């Protein structure tokens, strides 16, 4: 039953529908991309990787994770040289 002061449009009525709990859990945990479009133009494209709890305990936020990974990359693999003109 729809309330009179409800701002939800009729096409968003989910009464009688049942969701499936955990339907995308496995895919989400393996990493996912979020793409944001403005019309046909791609505005943002980000990939998110899942970090397990024992690892995430060492990092306060994603900025700290990226900083640590960049430090490891600089040790393991030198930056490729660009061709000089």
QUIRALIN-V285081 format. One record per pair of residues at least 4 apart in sequence whose C-alpha atoms are under 7 Angstrom apart, sorted by the first residue. I is the first residue (numbers start at 1). J is the second residue. D is the distance in whole Angstrom. If there is no record, write none. Layout:
i | j | d
I | J | D
I | J | D
This chain:
i | j | d
2 | 6 | 7
8 | 12 | 6
24 | 28 | 6
25 | 29 | 6
26 | 30 | 6
27 | 31 | 7
28 | 32 | 6
29 | 50 | 6
30 | 49 | 7
30 | 50 | 6
31 | 48 | 5
31 | 49 | 4
31 | 50 | 6
32 | 47 | 6
32 | 48 | 5
32 | 49 | 7
33 | 46 | 6
33 | 47 | 4
33 | 48 | 6
34 | 45 | 6
34 | 46 | 5
34 | 47 | 6
35 | 44 | 6
35 | 45 | 5
35 | 46 | 7
36 | 42 | 6
36 | 43 | 6
36 | 44 | 5
36 | 45 | 7
37 | 41 | 5
37 | 42 | 4
37 | 43 | 5
38 | 42 | 6
38 | 43 | 6
51 | 55 | 6
51 | 56 | 6
52 | 56 | 6
53 | 57 | 6
59 | 64 | 6
59 | 65 | 6
60 | 64 | 7
61 | 65 | 7
62 | 66 | 6
63 | 67 | 6
64 | 68 | 6
65 | 69 | 6
66 | 70 | 6
67 | 71 | 6
68 | 72 | 6
69 | 73 | 6
70 | 74 | 6
71 | 75 | 6
72 | 76 | 6
73 | 77 | 6
74 | 78 | 6
